[in-house]
Amino acid sequence: MIKPAAGSLWVYHFAASSCSNCDMEILEIFTPGFDSERFGIKEALSIRHADCLLVTGVLNPKSLSLLKKVRGEAPRPVKVAAVGTCALDTGIFRGSYNVLKPLDKYIPVDLYIPGCPPTPEALLSGLLGLYGKDKPGPGKRRKGRWIF
């Protein structure tokens, strides 16, 4: 098994009833165009190997139970990033019969990355700022959390 380089950041992506636009932008940071590996950011195939949990989409009862189960399987505390407008405040799906409250009402969130969908640059800047690998870009620190 290949071990990660010292100081590398492994992220696990959880899509909770998303429209897939945020998911495509997350996958974009792992392509050669943005090359997140030069910053030490890699995609983890299991939450057991991850340092950060990226959550996209709105929560419904089924996805909330799966999210809590996945987060509970992490062997150590992981940072949680709410990616996209839907994860932050349910976006255009607010008031729908099957949509629960925003993500931070159920689990603590360390990083908010708004946008519909957020740009790959915002994702990279947020992850690097959260882990102190780079000075955060246009983000603001509010209540101990980064908002980009």
N, C-alpha and C positions, 0 to 999 in steps of 0.2 A: 504494500500500500504506500502511495506517495504521501508524504507528510507536507503540510503547508509550510511555506517559508515563515520565519519568525516575523511577527508583526503583521501577517496577512489577515485580511478580513473575509470571512466566508459568510455569504448571505443565503438565506432560504426564502423562497418566494411562495406565499400562500394567496391564492386567488379565491376570494369569497364573493361569489356571484357577480363577477365583474363582466364588463362588456368586451374585455380583451385589449382595449387600447392602452391602458396602463401596463398590461402584461407585455405587450409588444415593445413598449419603451424601455421596460426593465431588461428585456432580452437584448435590446439594442446596445446597452452599455457593455455587454460581454462580446460584442462583435469586434473585428479588427478596426472598424471606424473610430470607436471610442476607446477600445483596448483598456478596460478597467484593470487588467492584470498588471499593467505597469505601475499601478498604485497599490497592488497587493490585494485587490478585491476579486474574489472568485465566487462562483455559484456552488453552493453545497447541495448535494442530492438528497440529503437527509437532515432533519432538524438536529439530529444528534451530533452533527459536525459543524453546525452553524454558530456564528457569533451574533448575527442580526436576523430578525424576522421581518420581511417586507410583506405588508398586507395591502391588497388592492380590493376594490369593490365594496358593495354594501353587505351588511350582515343580515342574514335571515336566521330563523331558529336552527336550521340544520347546519349551516356554515359556522354558526357560533359554537355549537357543541364540538364540531371538528377542530376549530381553531383552538379551543381550550385543551382539547386532547393533544393536539400537535405541540402546543406550547408546554404542556406538562411533560412531554417526552424529552425535552431538552435536558441534558445532564448538568448544565450550568445555567445561570441567568443569562438570557439573551436580551439585547436591545430590540425594541419594537419600533418599526417605522410605518406610519400610515401614509400610503402613497395614493395620490389622486383625490379629487374632490369627493368622490363617493365614500371613501374610508374616513375622510375628515368630518363631513357633515351630511352624508347620504345623498348629496347632489340632487340631480333631477328626479331621483326616486323617492324623495322625502314625501311622506304621507301615504305611500303605497301600502297595501294591506299586508304584504309579506316582508316588509323592511323594518328592522329593529333600529335602535338608536346608533349614533356614531361609535366608532371603534373604541375611543377613549372612555366611554361610559362603562365598558366591560373589562378592559385590561389596560394597564398603564402604558402610555405611548411616550417614547423618548424623542421621536423625530416626526415632524409633520412636513410633507412635501405636497403642496397643493398643485392643482392644474388638472385640466381635462383634455388630454392627458398631460402629465408633467414631462418636461423635456429631459432627454438623457443628461444634459449638462446640469440640470437641477438635481437629478438623482445622484450623480457623481459628487457634486458639490456638497449635498446634504450628508452623504455617507462619509465623505472625507472630513467634513466639519464635525460630525458626531464622534468620530474616533480620534480626532486631534491630529490627523495625518497632514492636514493642510489648514491654512487659515480659512474659515468659512467665508464664502463669497457674499452675496447680497442678503443672506439670512439674518434674522434677528433672534436674539436669545430672550425668551419669555418664560418665566417660572421654571427655569432650569431645563427648558426644552428648546430645541432648534426648530425654527419655522422658516422654510425656504420658499 
